[in-house]
């Protein structure tokens, strides 16, 4: 018998994620979102920013994140409410502004269909 598909080894969890999950064991879902969005590790905040189901309250928090990469990723997320994208469209960073304007335009096209 020949095995043709071997599943890749699971990736180890990032230490910041382990810490956040450990703090969140008894937390509500919103507290878990909050813990991830306020992580000192920008990679954790970035993962939240690209999640389509990010709650509006968390998106508002990430819209003022000090890391422009987090704000740019949030601005490119079509799951973010238009009111928050409008804020990002006025960001100091041109890449954030461009991503927000593009995402808003896409939402406008979807709404018109």
Steps between C-alpha positions, in 0.01 A plus 500: 500500500634843403412819685483788257381785720673569824365784710761762585615518859295752698662837550587584860285769655652845522602581862288817503197300390560244773519781757183665368308175494615416852370838623175447311396156624220643714440807287201588287548497122531881496771482767691253282477741205612784728797301634617418148446855371695654788789254484849654509579277203400676179470160326209415730332835433556447126325162515200670661504779240471257209219297656181570308284450810686756711246676727449872434619591851829319436533647150466850649784419738721368219424805284727699734765229538854645501612246238406619148509139379218413739297801386569419132384140548188619680434749219515216244252288697157509337341381825582831671207743527502785249506760779837364618631474145410868457723583798782295349452680167632811678803322656842668497649204308424498127490118480235490773296769325523321164396166648202658677383686189532181294305296756229765523471504120463121501226521762324760285511270197363210707216714633410616146456144375 
